[in-house]
């Protein structure tokens, strides 16, 4: 199950990078960055075996928020409200002028839920 999830997320990431019309070399570079990684734990002098890392990017790197922004770059295409993104955060906002704006925002929240599920977030 984890392998299938990783392949799915990896495919979405590469698709987003390609759709942003980046060079195929950037796709290859990012692919090598986020695949074939391992980790282990050292606790009280005991070391675990290496295990594969099946999702995510290494913590604390500048590339993490950039990849998140690429991954979520098409979110605004599905919503009527304003989408704001900064680093690895996204939020939607809307000015309320009448009751129809409440319905539009609710529809956007439902769409955001759908989009998150379809993009494995």
N, C-alpha and C positions, 0 to 999 in steps of 0.2 A: 504494500500500500504506500509506504513512504517513497519508494522508488518511482511509482507512477505519479505521485504528487509532485516530486521533484522534476520529473521529465515534463510534466504539464506546465509548471511554473517557469522552468527553463525555456520551454518553447514560447511561452507568452513574452518573456523578456527579450529573446532574440527577435521575435516578430516585431515588437515595439521598436527595437533598435533599427531594424531594417526599414520599417515604415517611416522612421525619422530621417531616412535617406543618408545614413552614415555609411562610411566606407566598409567594405566587407572585412577589411583588416581590423577595424574596431570591433566587429562582431566576433572575430576569431580571438582577439585579445581579451575581451570580456568573457567569452566562453571559457578560455583557459583560466581566467581569474576565479570564476565561480564554480568550476567543476573539479572533480578529482582531488578534493581537499580532505584531510583527516585531522582528527584531534584526539587528545588524550588528557587525562586528569591526573594530577599529582596531589595526593592528600596524605599528610603526615608521613612523608617519605616513601609512600607506596605509589607506584606508577601503574596506571591502567594500560591496557592494550590500545593501539590506535584503532579508531572506528571512523567510518566515512561520515562526512558532514553532508547531509542531503538537502539542506535548504539554507537560505540566508546568505549574507556576505559577512566577512570579518568585521567585528565591531571596531569603531573608532577611526575608520578610514573615510577620507573625503569621498571616495567612490560610492559608498553606501547610499547616502542621500541622493546622489546623482542617478544611480540606478533606480531608486524608488521613484524619482521624478520621471524618468523614462518609462518605467513600468505603468505609472498612473497618468501618463501624458494624454491619453484619449478620454479621460473621464469627463472633461468639459463638453465633449461632443454629444453626450447622452443626457445632459441636464439643462434646464431652463434658467436655473439660478446661477449666480456668479460663483465660480470655483477659484479659490485662492490656495496657492501652494508655496510652502517655504521649507527648504531642507527636506525632512521626511514627514512633514505634516501637510494635510489637506483639509480645507473646510469649505462649506458652501454657505452663501449668504443671500438674502433677498430683502428688499424693502417692501413693506406691507402698505398698500394703498387701499385695498378693499378685500372682501372675503375671498375673491378668486385667487389672490396671492397665497392665501393659506392652503388652498387646494393644490396650487402649483408646487409649493414647497413640499407638501406631503407626497405628491407624485415624484418629486425629485428624490426624496428620502427613500421611497420604495424602489426607484430606479438605482439609487446608490447601493441599496441592499442587494439587488439583482446583480449589479456590476461587480460588487465585491465577491459574491459567490462564484460568478463566472471567471473571475480572475484570481481565485484561490487566496483571497485576503480575509 
